[in-house]
Amino acid sequence: FMFIAVTCLTLIIKIKNLGIDVLPSVTNFLLLFLPHQGPNAEQVVAAAIKDGVYLRNAGNMGSQLGDHAIRVAIKSSNKNKRIISAIKSALSQ
């Protein structure tokens, strides 16, 4: 359990360092809100797919989440690094 908690916390910190808001979670995924001045969820998800990283556009889950919401599954440390890299790359486009 401790390993999962540390992995989750590490992922949250790295995502927040990108300027992204993260909702706390007790599940194996996180809900992210991208900065409104940057690309929307659809654009970030499409860019991440090109890097072989699959994220979910959470705006499709409910209109109240808006078009800058993404759901990210918490994975292994190596896969989480790929997630961070893909999001960072997508935000810089």
NUTOR-402849 format. One record per atom (N, C-alpha, C): x, y, z; atom name. Coordinates in steps of 0.05 Angstrom, whole numbers, padded with zeros to 5 digits, always signed. Each point is the difference from the previous one (the first is absolute). Layout:
N
[[X Y Z] 'CA']
...
//
This chain:
93
[[+00016 -00024 +00000] 'N']
[[-00016 +00024 +00000] 'CA']
[[+00017 +00025 +00000] 'C']
[[+00022 +00000 +00015] 'N']
[[+00017 +00023 +00002] 'CA']
[[+00012 +00007 -00027] 'C']
[[+00008 -00020 -00015] 'N']
[[+00012 +00005 -00027] 'CA']
[[-00021 +00014 -00018] 'C']
[[-00025 -00009 +00001] 'N']
[[-00020 +00012 -00017] 'CA']
[[-00005 +00029 +00008] 'C']
[[-00001 +00005 +00026] 'N']
[[-00004 +00027 +00010] 'CA']
[[+00023 +00019 -00008] 'C']
[[+00024 -00010 +00001] 'N']
[[+00024 +00016 -00008] 'CA']
[[-00001 +00005 -00030] 'C']
[[-00006 -00021 -00015] 'N']
[[-00002 +00003 -00029] 'CA']
[[-00021 +00021 -00008] 'C']
[[-00023 -00001 +00013] 'N']
[[-00021 +00018 -00005] 'CA']
[[+00008 +00029 +00007] 'C']
[[+00011 +00003 +00023] 'N']
[[+00009 +00027 +00010] 'CA']
[[+00021 +00011 -00019] 'C']
[[+00019 -00016 -00009] 'N']
[[+00021 +00009 -00018] 'CA']
[[-00013 +00010 -00026] 'C']
[[-00019 -00016 -00011] 'N']
[[-00013 +00008 -00024] 'CA']
[[-00015 +00026 +00003] 'C']
[[-00014 +00004 +00022] 'N']
[[-00015 +00024 +00006] 'CA']
[[+00019 +00024 +00000] 'C']
[[+00022 -00002 +00014] 'N']
[[+00019 +00022 +00002] 'CA']
[[+00011 +00007 -00027] 'C']
[[+00007 -00019 -00016] 'N']
[[+00011 +00005 -00027] 'CA']
[[-00020 +00013 -00018] 'C']
[[-00025 -00008 +00002] 'N']
[[-00021 +00012 -00016] 'CA']
[[-00005 +00029 +00009] 'C']
[[-00001 +00004 +00026] 'N']
[[-00004 +00028 +00010] 'CA']
[[+00023 +00018 -00008] 'C']
[[+00024 -00011 -00002] 'N']
[[+00023 +00016 -00009] 'CA']
[[-00003 +00009 -00029] 'C']
[[-00018 -00013 -00015] 'N']
[[-00005 +00009 -00027] 'CA']
[[-00021 +00022 -00001] 'C']
[[-00010 +00008 +00023] 'N']
[[-00021 +00021 +00001] 'CA']
[[-00028 -00011 -00004] 'C']
[[-00003 -00025 +00006] 'N']
[[-00026 -00014 -00003] 'CA']
[[-00013 -00005 +00027] 'C']
[[-00025 +00006 +00003] 'N']
[[-00015 -00006 +00025] 'CA']
[[-00007 -00029 +00000] 'C']
[[+00003 -00012 +00024] 'N']
[[-00006 -00029 +00004] 'CA']
[[-00019 -00003 +00023] 'C']
[[-00022 -00014 -00005] 'N']
[[-00019 -00006 +00021] 'CA']
[[+00010 -00024 +00016] 'C']
[[+00000 +00001 +00026] 'N']
[[+00008 -00023 +00016] 'CA']
[[-00017 -00024 -00006] 'C']
[[+00011 -00024 +00003] 'N']
[[-00015 -00024 -00007] 'CA']
[[+00008 -00023 +00018] 'C']
[[-00018 -00018 +00005] 'N']
[[+00006 -00025 +00015] 'CA']
[[-00002 -00023 -00020] 'C']
[[-00003 +00005 -00025] 'N']
[[-00002 -00020 -00021] 'CA']
[[+00027 -00003 -00014] 'C']
[[+00001 -00016 -00021] 'N']
[[+00024 -00003 -00015] 'CA']
[[+00002 +00019 -00024] 'C']
[[-00014 +00022 +00001] 'N']
[[+00002 +00020 -00021] 'CA']
[[-00003 +00028 +00013] 'C']
[[+00010 +00020 -00016] 'N']
[[-00002 +00027 +00009] 'CA']
[[-00016 +00017 -00020] 'C']
[[-00013 +00020 +00009] 'N']
[[-00014 +00018 -00017] 'CA']
[[+00016 +00026 -00001] 'C']
[[+00008 +00008 -00024] 'N']
[[+00017 +00023 -00005] 'CA']
[[-00016 +00022 -00014] 'C']
[[+00007 +00025 +00007] 'N']
[[-00011 +00022 -00014] 'CA']
[[+00022 +00016 -00012] 'C']
[[+00002 +00000 -00026] 'N']
[[+00022 +00014 -00015] 'CA']
[[-00004 +00030 +00002] 'C']
[[+00021 +00015 -00002] 'N']
[[-00002 +00030 -00001] 'CA']
[[-00018 +00008 -00023] 'C']
[[-00018 +00019 +00004] 'N']
[[-00018 +00009 -00021] 'CA']
[[+00013 +00014 -00023] 'C']
[[+00024 +00011 +00005] 'N']
[[+00014 +00015 -00021] 'CA']
[[+00015 -00018 -00019] 'C']
[[+00001 -00026 +00006] 'N']
[[+00015 -00019 -00016] 'CA']
[[-00019 -00018 -00016] 'C']
[[+00012 -00021 -00011] 'N']
[[-00017 -00019 -00016] 'CA']
[[-00022 -00013 +00017] 'C']
[[-00022 -00007 -00013] 'N']
[[-00021 -00013 +00015] 'CA']
[[+00005 -00030 +00003] 'C']
[[-00018 -00014 +00013] 'N']
[[+00004 -00029 +00006] 'CA']
[[+00002 -00016 -00026] 'C']
[[-00017 +00006 -00019] 'N']
[[+00000 -00015 -00026] 'CA']
[[+00027 +00003 -00013] 'C']
[[+00012 +00023 +00000] 'N']
[[+00026 +00004 -00013] 'CA']
[[+00022 -00014 +00015] 'C']
[[-00001 +00001 +00027] 'N']
[[+00021 -00014 +00016] 'CA']
[[-00002 -00030 -00003] 'C']
[[-00025 -00010 +00000] 'N']
[[-00004 -00029 -00003] 'CA']
[[+00011 -00009 -00027] 'C']
[[-00007 +00015 -00022] 'N']
[[+00009 -00007 -00027] 'CA']
[[+00031 +00000 -00002] 'C']
[[+00012 +00020 +00012] 'N']
[[+00030 +00002 +00000] 'CA']
[[+00012 -00023 +00016] 'C']
[[-00012 -00007 +00022] 'N']
[[+00011 -00022 +00017] 'CA']
[[-00002 -00027 -00014] 'C']
[[-00022 -00004 -00015] 'N']
[[-00003 -00025 -00015] 'CA']
[[+00023 -00003 -00020] 'C']
[[+00009 +00021 -00012] 'N']
[[+00022 -00001 -00019] 'CA']
[[+00026 -00009 +00014] 'C']
[[+00002 +00005 +00026] 'N']
[[+00022 -00009 +00016] 'CA']
[[-00004 -00028 +00013] 'C']
[[-00023 -00012 -00007] 'N']
[[-00006 -00027 +00010] 'CA']
[[-00011 +00001 +00029] 'C']
[[-00010 +00023 +00008] 'N']
[[-00011 +00003 +00027] 'CA']
[[-00029 +00006 -00002] 'C']
[[-00016 -00016 +00014] 'N']
[[-00029 +00002 -00002] 'CA']
[[-00012 +00013 +00025] 'C']
[[-00012 +00024 -00005] 'N']
[[-00014 +00015 +00021] 'CA']
[[-00029 +00001 -00008] 'C']
[[-00017 +00009 +00019] 'N']
[[-00028 +00001 -00006] 'CA']
[[-00010 +00029 +00002] 'C']
[[-00013 +00009 -00021] 'N']
[[-00013 +00026 +00000] 'CA']
[[-00024 -00001 +00018] 'C']
[[+00003 +00011 +00024] 'N']
[[-00022 -00002 +00020] 'CA']
[[-00023 +00018 -00007] 'C']
[[+00003 +00019 -00018] 'N']
[[-00022 +00016 -00008] 'CA']
[[-00022 -00016 -00012] 'C']
[[+00007 -00023 -00011] 'N']
[[-00020 -00019 -00011] 'CA']
[[-00016 -00014 +00021] 'C']
[[+00009 +00002 +00025] 'N']
[[-00013 -00014 +00022] 'CA']
[[-00022 +00017 +00013] 'C']
[[-00001 +00025 -00007] 'N']
[[-00020 +00018 +00011] 'CA']
[[+00006 +00028 -00008] 'C']
[[-00020 +00015 -00009] 'N']
[[+00004 +00027 -00010] 'CA']
[[+00010 +00019 +00022] 'C']
[[-00005 -00006 +00025] 'N']
[[+00009 +00019 +00021] 'CA']
[[+00030 -00001 +00004] 'C']
[[+00013 -00021 -00010] 'N']
[[+00030 -00001 +00003] 'CA']
[[+00014 +00019 -00019] 'C']
[[-00013 +00007 -00021] 'N']
[[+00012 +00019 -00019] 'CA']
[[+00019 -00014 -00020] 'C']
[[+00011 +00017 -00018] 'N']
[[+00017 -00012 -00021] 'CA']
[[+00029 +00000 +00007] 'C']
[[+00007 +00005 +00025] 'N']
[[+00028 -00001 +00008] 'CA']
[[+00005 -00021 +00022] 'C']
[[-00018 -00020 +00002] 'N']
[[+00002 -00021 +00021] 'CA']
[[+00010 -00026 -00013] 'C']
[[+00019 -00012 +00014] 'N']
[[+00012 -00025 -00009] 'CA']
[[+00000 -00020 +00024] 'C']
[[-00005 -00025 -00006] 'N']
[[+00003 -00021 +00020] 'CA']
[[+00025 -00016 -00007] 'C']
[[+00016 -00004 +00021] 'N']
[[+00026 -00014 -00003] 'CA']
[[+00001 -00023 +00020] 'C']
[[+00006 -00024 -00010] 'N']
[[+00003 -00023 +00017] 'CA']
[[+00027 +00001 +00013] 'C']
[[+00001 -00008 +00025] 'N']
[[+00026 -00002 +00015] 'CA']
[[+00012 -00027 -00008] 'C']
[[+00024 +00001 -00010] 'N']
[[+00014 -00024 -00010] 'CA']
[[+00026 -00004 +00015] 'C']
[[+00017 -00016 -00011] 'N']
[[+00027 -00004 +00012] 'CA']
[[+00016 +00026 -00003] 'C']
[[+00022 +00002 +00014] 'N']
[[+00017 +00024 +00000] 'CA']
[[+00009 +00006 -00029] 'C']
[[+00008 -00021 -00015] 'N']
[[+00010 +00005 -00027] 'CA']
[[-00023 +00009 -00018] 'C']
[[-00023 -00011 +00002] 'N']
[[-00023 +00008 -00016] 'CA']
[[-00009 +00028 +00007] 'C']
[[+00001 +00006 +00026] 'N']
[[-00007 +00027 +00009] 'CA']
[[+00019 +00021 -00011] 'C']
[[+00026 -00007 -00003] 'N']
[[+00019 +00018 -00012] 'CA']
[[-00007 +00006 -00029] 'C']
[[-00010 -00021 -00014] 'N']
[[-00008 +00003 -00028] 'CA']
[[-00025 +00018 -00002] 'C']
[[-00018 -00003 +00020] 'N']
[[-00024 +00017 +00001] 'CA']
[[+00008 +00029 +00003] 'C']
[[+00017 +00005 +00019] 'N']
[[+00009 +00028 +00005] 'CA']
[[+00013 +00011 -00025] 'C']
[[+00018 -00015 -00012] 'N']
[[+00014 +00009 -00024] 'CA']
[[-00020 +00007 -00022] 'C']
[[-00019 -00018 -00005] 'N']
[[-00020 +00005 -00021] 'CA']
[[-00017 +00025 +00005] 'C']
[[-00008 +00003 +00025] 'N']
[[-00016 +00024 +00007] 'CA']
[[+00017 +00025 -00004] 'C']
[[+00024 -00001 +00010] 'N']
[[+00018 +00024 -00002] 'CA']
[[+00005 +00007 -00029] 'C']
[[+00004 -00020 -00017] 'N']
[[+00004 +00005 -00028] 'CA']
[[-00025 +00011 -00013] 'C']
[[-00023 -00010 +00007] 'N']
[[-00025 +00009 -00012] 'CA']
[[-00006 +00029 +00009] 'C']
[[+00007 +00007 +00024] 'N']
[[-00005 +00028 +00009] 'CA']
[[+00018 +00020 -00013] 'C']
[[+00023 -00009 -00010] 'N']
[[+00019 +00019 -00012] 'CA']
[[-00005 +00004 -00030] 'C']
[[-00020 -00014 -00011] 'N']
[[-00005 +00002 -00029] 'CA']
[[-00018 +00024 -00005] 'C']
//
